[in-house]
Amino acid sequence: MAIKETIDDIGERAGEVFETIGEAASNAFDTISAAASDTVEVQKRKSSINKNKRIIEADYAKVGKVIYDRFAEGEFSDEELACLFNEISDAKVKIRDLQVEIDQIKAKKTEAKKSAEAPKDGPEVVVDAEVVSEPTDATEKTSDETADEDNAE
């Protein structure tokens, strides 16, 4: 009967080990999936940054043309440029906000990576065994060794 219990116990422990392996694989997949999602989010924001940079460049060109035309005609009015200056300012604010979001995503990704690399406590597997302590120093002797030496004399 003891053999059957031992086999059942080994089966249960093997099941726990396979469950732990499955959880580890699932956690690894979740980490990879999150990293891919973060990469997509960063790319979206970088694309939006580039779009806003193109808006700025186009508005700079418009500003230059307006200033040149007004200068050429001997006229120059700041009110005419106010709309373009506002568009440039708005695009710069959007770029700054998107860059902050990118930095936050990257920081979250770095923190998740550090967390994933940290040692995890798994289920404890206990094996029936006798605990034997060894002397910490070569000159130390256990009480059994000392008794053996005393008996030998």
N, C-alpha and C positions, 0 to 999 in steps of 0.2 A: 504494500500500500504506500510506503514511503517513496518508492520510485515514481509512482503515478503523481503524487503531490509535487515531487521535485520537477517532473516534466511539465506539469501544469504551471508551476512557479516560473520555470524558464520561459514558457510560452507567454505568460503575462508580461514578464520583463522584456522579452523580444518585442512584444506589441508596443510597450512604452517607448522602446528605442526607436522603432519605426515611426511612431507618432511624433517623437521629437525631431526626427529627420524630416518628416513631412512639414512640420511647423517651421523648421529652419529654411527649407526650400521655399515655402510660402512667403516668409519674411524677406528672403533674398529677392523674390519676384516683385514684392511690393516696393522694395527699395529701388529696384531697377525701373519699375513703372513710374514711380514718383520722380526719379531723375529725368526720365524721358519727358514727362509732363512739364517739369520745370524748364527743360531745354526748349520746348515748344513755346512756353510762355515768354521766355527771354527773347526768342526769335521774333515773336509777334511784336514785342515792344521795340526791338531794334528796327524792325521794318517800319513801325510808326515813327520812330526817331528819324530815320532816313527820309520818310515822306515829309515830315515837318522841316527838315533841313532843305529839301527841295523847294518847299513853300517859301522859306526864308530867302533862298537864292533868287527865286523868281521875283519876290517882292523887292529885294535889293536892286535887281535889274530895273524894275518899274520905278523905284525911287530915283535911280540914276537917270532914267529917261525923262521923268517929270522934272527933275532939277535941271537937267541939261536943256530941255525945251523951254522952261521958264527963264533960265539964265540967257538962252539964246534970244528970247523975246524981250529980255530986260525986266522980266517980272519974276517974283519969287514969293510964295505964300506958304507958310507953315501949315495952315489949315488943310490945304490940299494933300499934304503928305501925312496928316494925322492918321488917316485910315490905314495907310500902308505901315506906318510905324506901329500902330496897334496890332496889326496882323503879325508883324515880326515879333513883337513882345509876347503875344499869345502863343506863338509857335515855340519861342524859347522857354516859356513856362511849361508847356506840354513836354518838351524834351527833358527838362529838369525833373518833372514828376515821373516820367517814364524811367529815367535813369535811377531814381530812388527805388521804384518798384523792382527794377532789375537787380539792384544791390540787395534788396530784401529777399528776393527769390534765391539769389546766390548764397546769402547768409543762411537761409533756411536749409538749402541743399547741403552746405558745408556742415551745419549742425546735425542734420540727419545722417550724414556720412560718418561723423564722429560717433554718433550714437550707435550706428550699425556696427562700427568697429570695436565698440566697448564689449568686454566679455559679458556673456549672458549666463545667468544661473539656470542650469537645466535641472531636470528631475534627478534626484540623488539615487544612485543605484547602490544598494547595500549588499555586500557579499559576506556570508558567514566566514569569519577568519579570526584567528587568534592575534591579538595585538602584542607585538614584541617590541620593547624599547631597547635601543642600543645605547651604550655609553657615549656621551658626547665628546669625551676626551679619551685618548688611548690609555692614559694612566688610570682612569676611573675603572672600577671593577664593580660588578653587580654583587648583591649580597650572596647569591648562589656561588659565585666564583670565590669570594672571600671565605665562605663556609667550606668549600671544597679544599682550598689551600690549608685552612686550619685543620681539617681532618687528615690531610696528607702528612702533616708534621707529626 
